């Protein structure tokens, strides 16, 4: 599989994502957002960073980049798409997934390791984990608080579209373990089909044992 990693002006996790994917045997291609998707792209990553300097809202301008129409079409055709951090914001702004990511409850940028509980282990992004398993990944965001209407959140719950929730090391979902105030501690969700997903924590930063751990490899294995 060849995965296209989309570069926007302000992306800064694109090469990290390439290295992480290649470390698990996935071929990659960096693609500038004003270019076309490669014909052989069988997967797409919207990486982290600060596209367009987070002007207006994080991800709002990048969601209208020329390549995003192709990304939406590819997603509709069944191509796996994963948005990470700023890519998650772009994915929501582009209506690939529901809800929105907004300013952290703390009103400050937060860079730390967090624990996540796997809520649905039957998606491409979570099939390497057990339901209820706790993993550790880093976050690095100022606008990571997931917001959505109560009705739409209930629908996500009913349809098993929540991938991860913030939790403590024992898997307990508590206010103290929620780093940004996300509604119901949601850290990642899928689109209408589970081959499209967004998440705020960074799996690509936890794929090499010698720089911290491999808890993120299972997420990226959705492309393998």
Phi, psi and omega per residue, in radians:
X1 nan 2.405 3.017
X2 -1.876 2.179 -3.115
X3 -1.867 2.212 3.071
X4 -1.499 2.132 3.069
X5 -1.790 1.954 -3.008
X6 -1.396 2.245 3.093
X7 -1.777 2.119 3.014
X8 -1.860 2.798 3.000
X9 -1.065 1.997 -3.089
X10 1.864 -0.131 3.031
X11 -1.089 2.447 3.076
X12 -2.406 0.092 3.081
X13 -2.014 0.184 -3.081
X14 -1.139 -0.808 -3.120
X15 -1.285 -0.554 3.017
X16 -1.035 -0.742 -3.118
X17 -1.156 -0.716 3.089
X18 -1.027 -0.842 -3.120
X19 -1.086 -0.723 -3.118
X20 -1.145 -0.753 3.133
X21 -1.143 -0.758 -3.123
X22 -1.180 -0.453 3.113
X23 -1.202 -0.346 3.083
X24 -1.886 0.270 3.002
X25 1.531 0.353 3.139
X26 -1.796 2.197 3.071
X27 -1.246 2.536 -3.086
X28 -2.352 2.833 3.018
X29 -2.544 2.175 3.039
X30 -1.321 2.306 -3.071
X31 -2.268 2.117 3.108
X32 -1.224 2.494 -2.976
X33 -1.174 -0.241 3.096
X34 -1.638 -0.036 3.120
X35 -1.714 3.066 3.116
X36 -1.525 2.720 2.993
X37 -1.122 2.433 3.068
X38 -1.061 2.529 -3.115
X39 -1.090 -0.485 -3.088
X40 -1.662 0.178 -3.110
X41 -1.209 2.122 3.135
X42 -1.924 0.059 3.094
X43 -2.832 2.773 -3.075
X44 -2.438 2.353 2.990
X45 -2.073 2.292 2.927
X46 -1.727 1.843 -2.967
X47 -1.474 3.049 3.131
X48 -1.347 2.951 3.134
X49 2.553 -2.625 -3.125
X50 -2.402 1.119 -3.075
X51 -0.965 2.291 -3.133
X52 0.952 0.506 3.104
X53 1.125 0.321 -3.101
X54 1.030 0.463 3.069
X55 -1.129 2.701 -3.023
X56 1.154 -1.471 2.998
X57 -2.490 2.674 3.124
X58 -1.013 2.174 3.097
X59 1.528 -0.218 -3.013
X60 -1.145 -0.741 -3.117
X61 -1.318 -0.716 -3.142
X62 -1.081 -0.521 3.133
X63 -1.070 -0.322 3.135
X64 -1.847 0.183 3.056
X65 -1.093 2.636 -3.072
X66 -0.919 -0.660 -3.031
X67 -1.264 -0.301 -3.029
X68 -1.185 -0.483 3.050
X69 -1.103 -0.674 3.088
X70 -1.204 -0.662 3.116
X71 -1.082 -0.789 3.132
X72 -1.092 -0.740 3.131
X73 -1.117 -0.727 3.124
X74 -1.108 -0.733 3.112
X75 -1.069 -0.730 3.118
X76 -1.104 -0.493 3.140
X77 -1.521 0.018 3.060
X78 1.802 0.082 3.114
X79 -1.260 2.271 3.095
X80 -1.098 2.318 3.138
X81 -2.316 2.263 3.108
X82 -2.233 2.171 3.044
X83 -1.848 2.259 -3.086
X84 -2.088 2.175 3.087
X85 0.979 -1.927 3.080
X86 -1.012 -0.568 3.057
X87 -1.148 -0.547 3.052
X88 -1.187 -0.719 3.084
X89 -1.086 -0.736 3.103
X90 -1.104 -0.762 -3.135
X91 -1.045 -0.747 3.094
X92 -1.174 -0.764 -3.138
X93 -1.110 -0.500 3.129
X94 -1.565 0.091 3.117
X95 1.111 0.445 2.987
X96 -1.266 -0.537 3.123
X97 -2.408 2.798 -3.096
X98 -1.439 2.962 3.078
X99 1.427 -2.943 -3.126
X100 -2.686 2.721 3.035
X101 -1.935 2.219 -3.066
X102 -2.300 -3.050 -2.997
X103 -0.983 2.344 3.110
X104 -0.945 2.582 3.114
X105 -0.980 -0.554 3.132
X106 -1.324 -0.231 -3.079
X107 1.070 0.501 3.091
X108 -2.467 2.795 3.065
X109 -1.235 2.365 -3.119
X110 -2.187 2.251 -3.138
X111 -2.288 1.853 -3.042
X112 -2.879 2.940 3.026
X113 -1.551 2.492 3.125
X114 -2.312 2.847 3.031
X115 -1.794 2.519 3.123
X116 -2.237 2.463 3.040
X117 -1.816 2.262 3.132
X118 -1.282 2.100 -3.080
X119 -1.658 -0.505 -3.125
X120 -2.484 1.981 -3.083
X121 -1.672 0.230 -3.072
X122 -1.932 0.527 3.052
X123 -1.998 2.855 3.092
X124 -1.011 -0.498 -3.018
X125 -1.534 -0.222 -3.060
X126 -2.252 0.090 -3.045
X127 -1.180 -0.288 3.119
X128 -1.490 -0.032 -3.132
X129 -2.015 2.918 3.000
X130 -1.680 2.547 3.046
X131 -1.041 2.298 -3.093
X132 1.563 -0.152 3.121
X133 -1.132 2.538 3.116
X134 -1.861 2.225 3.080
X135 -2.132 2.879 -3.133
X136 -2.102 2.214 3.105
X137 -2.424 2.746 3.070
X138 -1.515 2.660 2.934
X139 -2.035 2.743 3.066
X140 -2.777 1.519 -3.057
X141 -2.745 2.733 3.021
X142 -1.909 -0.315 -3.129
X143 -2.246 1.220 -3.068
X144 -2.001 0.056 -3.091
X145 -1.352 2.023 -3.114
X146 -1.367 2.230 3.120
X147 -2.235 2.518 -3.134
X148 -2.884 2.718 3.110
X149 -1.177 2.721 -3.134
X150 -1.047 -0.716 -3.129
X151 -1.101 -0.761 -3.125
X152 -1.240 -0.587 3.073
X153 -1.141 -0.719 3.088
X154 -1.043 -0.689 3.126
X155 -1.145 -0.726 3.090
X156 -1.050 -0.743 3.124
X157 -1.076 -0.840 -3.082
X158 -1.113 -0.556 -3.081
X159 -1.662 0.136 3.130
X160 0.960 0.796 -3.107
X161 -1.787 0.117 3.053
X162 -1.620 2.128 -3.119
X163 -1.437 -0.896 -3.032
X164 -2.414 2.641 2.929
X165 -2.196 2.591 2.998
X166 -1.200 2.423 -3.097
X167 -2.645 3.114 3.014
X168 -1.572 -3.117 -3.038
X169 -1.116 -0.357 3.133
X170 -1.657 -0.011 3.127
X171 1.627 0.127 3.126
X172 -1.439 2.228 3.101
X173 -1.524 1.895 -3.079
X174 -2.302 2.756 3.074
X175 -1.001 -0.619 -3.109
X176 -1.179 -0.486 -3.115
X177 -1.545 -0.077 -3.128
X178 -1.613 1.844 -2.948
X179 -1.297 -0.360 -3.004
X180 -2.257 0.017 3.137
X181 1.479 0.307 -3.137
X182 -0.974 2.458 -3.140
X183 -1.063 2.243 -3.098
X184 0.908 0.466 3.072
X185 1.060 0.465 -3.103
X186 -1.234 2.246 3.136
X187 -1.987 -0.239 -3.137
X188 -2.918 2.498 -3.114
X189 -2.432 2.874 3.040
X190 -1.823 2.906 2.976
X191 -1.379 -2.816 3.141
X192 -1.092 -0.548 3.008
X193 -1.986 2.579 -2.975
X194 -1.388 0.015 3.043
X195 -1.395 -0.086 3.077
X196 -2.032 2.221 -3.077
X197 -2.646 2.722 3.014
X198 -2.340 2.633 3.095
X199 -2.659 2.570 -3.112
X200 -1.460 -0.731 3.096
X201 -1.162 2.854 -3.005
X202 -1.822 1.691 3.081
X203 -1.195 -0.496 -3.090
X204 -1.191 -0.276 3.124
X205 -1.576 0.022 3.126
X206 -2.348 1.088 3.109
X207 -2.196 -0.117 -3.103
X208 -2.145 2.106 -3.068
X209 -1.041 -0.568 -3.054
X210 -1.373 -0.084 3.059
X211 -2.194 0.489 2.980
X212 2.383 -0.524 -3.130
X213 2.581 3.074 -3.049
X214 -2.197 0.334 -3.088
X215 -1.083 -0.409 -3.118
X216 -1.464 -0.209 -3.075
X217 -1.062 -0.611 -3.118
X218 -1.097 -0.610 3.100
X219 -1.124 -0.886 -3.083
X220 -1.197 -0.325 3.085
X221 -1.145 -0.178 3.009
X222 -1.052 -0.313 3.107
X223 -1.710 -0.165 -3.016
X224 -1.352 nan nan
